[in-house]
Amino acid sequence: NVLSATNIVIFGATGDLAKRKLFPAFYNLFIDGRMPENFNIIALGRSDHNDEYFRNYIKVNLEAFSRKNVTPEHWEAFQSHITYFQHQLDEENSYKNLNRKLLEFDSGFGVRGNRLFYLSIGPNFISTISNHIKNASLASEPDKDRIIIEKPFGYNKQSAIELNQLLSETFEEKQIYRIDHYLGKETVQNILAFRFGNSIFEPLWNHRHIESVQITVAEEVGVETRGSFYEQTGALRDMVQNHLLQILCMVAMEAPASLESDEIRDRKVDVLKSIRRIPADKVDHYAVRGQYGKGIINGVETKAYREEDGVDPDSNTETFVAAKFYIDNERWQNVPFYVRTGKKMKEKQSYISIQFKPLPHSTFSDTNPLSANRLIINIQPLMDIRLQFMTKKQGLSMALRPVEMIFDYFACKEDTPEVYETLLQDALEGDLTLFMRSDQVEEAWDVVTTIQEDWANKKAIFPNYEAGSWGPKESFDLVERQGHNWL
Ligand code: BG6
């Protein structure tokens, strides 16, 4: 393994993300021989625990959340890399002590190791930590030291600009890894392979042949224990500004000249810049918001959003968004990109649907209506690509029917790595491709700014969709007005 010796410092190591995602990802990478030969995971937390206690806690969680089994041999080898370190986020001394710890580990490596700081904490602490890291010179080597930051990255364009500015006082852009975990999904990464690794799709991938594009990320879960966080966030900030716009970029971007990370990120920024901004007085025409009321999901009664813990009984926060975007460039002139996402929907289902234009003239009789071709990229939980086309029905007459040709990931019997395995491995290797650059984040905020402002200023009539449905009626109107349908 060629990876340099690395000290991985996790802020918020006793939190949910660390136990469910980060430690399992490191453990699975370790078993696959993908961790550096020399590494330490330094888990920071406020409480006074010893290593033994913390390692046991991690073991129990690995047993619950790891993709691969926790065998005694693997665990024995892995656990020795974990150190618990008591730390207060806002105390200078804590960072001085951390520095000493890092130097101690470096002398064990025999070299100044790389440093990977993972901020698995609420967004309010980013500035405090970043400043302390600067003051204690913890990330003084731009070629070796990196910081990983979770979303939400700001809460609007202005705050994102300020956050980027603040981080730039401690880190160079190439040291900053802003996570959008959707980019680590196998099915999302495959869009690049599918589009640019084949010769037959790309010639059709434009306004001459494509009628509309749909991106749906529907969730069955509600806000669970995150009510008070979600109250300040809402679906537009939580899902559209990041995950949905990133998927849209993958579908719409021009071919990058190479797989170099800035090249790919440049092409995505081109798309974000070309998205037509929604005029402030036309938000209702382009975007729909919803909030779930009571309903039934899988036969079980479920409460309304306004009844969830931590939620205002008169809340104006949206749990559903549908929007229509246009991309003003040569390729996508007048092709609507419909996006929608919601919580407590009928089913968990994320997909991209590319609707091709109907034939200009049909050779077949009226009794043989033709369905226009459609390509469906299922992101999750189905993971497949389906091409829908017309065929002849077996029989004596010339009757047609639509059929599907399917590529199914699960048929390949290959292990699918967890998203965080992909992202953490990339961060260890210094590959920024799947992470958000500052301008990507800012442009994406810019795209949703007028919607944010309009919705903040107007009280919605909520709840307007039943839990367990496909969202408010207005979401259907949005696409049907143009003669289209949600899949
Ligand atoms: C997160 C959002 O970014 O993505 C959550 O904050 C959402 O609200 C989650 O549930 C969905 O991710 P996934 O990978 O389960 O589709």
Residues whose N, C-alpha, C, O or C-beta is under 5 A from the ligand:
A	BS01	BG6	D238
